[in-house]
Amino acid sequence: MNQVQPKRIILVVDDQEIDRDILSTLLESDYKVLTAANGRQALDMIDRKESMLAAVLLDLIMPVMDGYEVLQHLKEKGSDLPVLVMSQENSEESELRALTSGASDFVVKPYHASVLKHRLQRVIEMHEASKKIDVLQRDEVTGLYTKVAFAEHAARILHEQTDKEWNMIAVDI
């Protein structure tokens, strides 16, 4: 018996109503689409519905609160919600600033619908795969890393940070 999977929910944040409408129409066959007209509305919605959201499509240039500020707020609260930034600013500087601020990917307006859909699907799938890996690496009772996952993370950190001195204690309960 085939079970029908519910549509993933995405949030489209853009100050231009026509852009929100176009994106909603483009994506509604694959996703349930919520919209916000500025960064403040987006953060309010994310605060209420973050656990239900699969991703955010975020315009950078908006009144009230721009996309960079939204990314900063999400970063400060430790959110891992995937954010696909959309912008008319087609410069390496704006793309780099968005990505270093926490964006998962960047597309330039005007975008190609099929490219946008593929990038959105990719960031969602990568986020979901990361969540599955994290579940496998942690003890379901304590939430701590398993022995193997801890050893891998510790080895990576030691390898990356050779300039630091470390003290380690191993406790086996």
VEXFIRO-178487 format. One record per residue (C-alpha): residue number from 0; residue in one letter; x, y, z. Coordinates in steps of 0.05 Angstrom, whole numbers, plus 5000, padded with zeros to 4 digits. Layout:
<recs>
> i:aa:xx:yy:zz
> NUM:A:X:Y:Z;
...
</recs>
This chain:
<recs>
> i:aa:xx:yy:zz
> 0:M:5000:5000:5000;
> 1:N:5031:5066:4978;
> 2:Q:5029:5122:5029;
> 3:V:5023:5192:5003;
> 4:Q:5076:5236:5034;
> 5:P:5052:5305:5056;
> 6:K:5081:5363:5018;
> 7:R:5141:5396:5049;
> 8:I:5129:5467:5073;
> 9:I:5172:5524:5048;
> 10:L:5172:5598:5065;
> 11:V:5180:5649:5008;
> 12:V:5205:5716:5033;
> 13:D:5203:5774:4983;
> 14:D:5179:5845:4988;
> 15:Q:5150:5843:4917;
> 16:E:5080:5813:4917;
> 17:I:5086:5793:4844;
> 18:D:5150:5754:4859;
> 19:R:5117:5719:4918;
> 20:D:5058:5701:4873;
> 21:I:5102:5676:4816;
> 22:L:5144:5633:4864;
> 23:S:5081:5606:4899;
> 24:T:5051:5586:4832;
> 25:L:5117:5556:4808;
> 26:L:5126:5514:4872;
> 27:E:5056:5497:4895;
> 28:S:5054:5431:4857;
> 29:D:5112:5405:4898;
> 30:Y:5108:5444:4963;
> 31:K:5060:5478:5010;
> 32:V:5082:5551:5004;
> 33:L:5078:5603:5059;
> 34:T:5097:5675:5045;
> 35:A:5125:5736:5081;
> 36:A:5134:5806:5054;
> 37:N:5196:5824:5095;
> 38:G:5249:5797:5142;
> 39:R:5211:5814:5205;
> 40:Q:5149:5775:5182;
> 41:A:5195:5718:5161;
> 42:L:5228:5713:5229;
> 43:D:5161:5715:5264;
> 44:M:5136:5658:5221;
> 45:I:5201:5619:5230;
> 46:D:5195:5627:5305;
> 47:R:5126:5597:5303;
> 48:K:5136:5543:5250;
> 49:E:5210:5527:5243;
> 50:S:5202:5453:5259;
> 51:M:5151:5447:5203;
> 52:L:5192:5484:5150;
> 53:A:5234:5447:5099;
> 54:A:5269:5510:5073;
> 55:V:5266:5585:5063;
> 56:L:5271:5623:4997;
> 57:L:5298:5691:5018;
> 58:D:5304:5756:4980;
> 59:L:5363:5799:5003;
> 60:I:5339:5869:4990;
> 61:M:5275:5885:5028;
> 62:P:5247:5941:5072;
> 63:V:5237:5932:5147;
> 64:M:5290:5878:5153;
> 65:D:5334:5854:5096;
> 66:G:5356:5783:5080;
> 67:Y:5425:5793:5111;
> 68:E:5393:5811:5177;
> 69:V:5348:5750:5174;
> 70:L:5409:5705:5161;
> 71:Q:5445:5737:5220;
> 72:H:5386:5725:5267;
> 73:L:5381:5653:5245;
> 74:K:5455:5643:5255;
> 75:E:5453:5674:5324;
> 76:K:5397:5629:5347;
> 77:G:5433:5567:5319;
> 78:S:5381:5550:5267;
> 79:D:5401:5499:5215;
> 80:L:5341:5514:5170;
> 81:P:5364:5513:5098;
> 82:V:5360:5581:5065;
> 83:L:5363:5592:4990;
> 84:V:5379:5665:4977;
> 85:M:5351:5701:4916;
> 86:S:5378:5768:4894;
> 87:Q:5384:5816:4836;
> 88:E:5453:5834:4863;
> 89:N:5496:5793:4816;
> 90:S:5563:5805:4849;
> 91:E:5613:5758:4880;
> 92:E:5613:5802:4942;
> 93:S:5538:5796:4955;
> 94:E:5539:5721:4941;
> 95:L:5598:5710:4987;
> 96:R:5567:5753:5042;
> 97:A:5502:5713:5038;
> 98:L:5538:5646:5040;
> 99:T:5583:5666:5098;
> 100:S:5522:5692:5134;
> 101:G:5491:5623:5133;
> 102:A:5455:5616:5066;
> 103:S:5454:5546:5038;
> 104:D:5456:5569:4966;
> 105:F:5448:5631:4923;
> 106:V:5409:5644:4858;
> 107:V:5409:5708:4817;
> 108:K:5344:5740:4794;
> 109:P:5317:5732:4743;
> 110:Y:5325:5658:4755;
> 111:H:5308:5598:4712;
> 112:A:5249:5562:4743;
> 113:S:5278:5492:4733;
> 114:V:5345:5513:4763;
> 115:L:5311:5544:4823;
> 116:K:5269:5482:4834;
> 117:H:5330:5436:4830;
> 118:R:5371:5479:4877;
> 119:L:5314:5483:4927;
> 120:Q:5304:5407:4924;
> 121:R:5380:5397:4933;
> 122:V:5386:5441:4995;
> 123:I:5325:5407:5026;
> 124:E:5352:5337:5011;
> 125:M:5421:5355:5037;
> 126:H:5391:5382:5102;
> 127:E:5348:5320:5111;
> 128:A:5407:5274:5098;
> 129:S:5448:5313:5149;
> 130:K:5393:5304:5201;
> 131:K:5391:5229:5188;
> 132:I:5467:5223:5196;
> 133:D:5463:5263:5260;
> 134:V:5410:5215:5287;
> 135:L:5455:5155:5271;
> 136:Q:5515:5187:5305;
> 137:R:5480:5201:5371;
> 138:D:5455:5157:5427;
> 139:E:5379:5161:5426;
> 140:V:5374:5163:5503;
> 141:T:5429:5213:5521;
> 142:G:5436:5251:5455;
> 143:L:5512:5244:5462;
> 144:Y:5556:5221:5405;
> 145:T:5567:5147:5399;
> 146:K:5638:5122:5411;
> 147:V:5653:5117:5337;
> 148:A:5623:5185:5321;
> 149:F:5660:5217:5379;
> 150:A:5726:5187:5357;
> 151:E:5715:5212:5285;
> 152:H:5698:5283:5308;
> 153:A:5756:5285:5358;
> 154:A:5805:5261:5305;
> 155:R:5780:5313:5255;
> 156:I:5786:5369:5306;
> 157:L:5856:5347:5327;
> 158:H:5877:5343:5254;
> 159:E:5848:5412:5237;
> 160:Q:5874:5448:5299;
> 161:T:5946:5425:5306;
> 162:D:5966:5491:5336;
> 163:K:5927:5478:5400;
> 164:E:5945:5434:5459;
> 165:W:5891:5386:5482;
> 166:N:5877:5346:5545;
> 167:M:5829:5288:5538;
> 168:I:5796:5242:5588;
> 169:A:5760:5179:5567;
> 170:V:5704:5153:5612;
> 171:D:5668:5088:5597;
> 172:I:5604:5078:5636;
</recs>
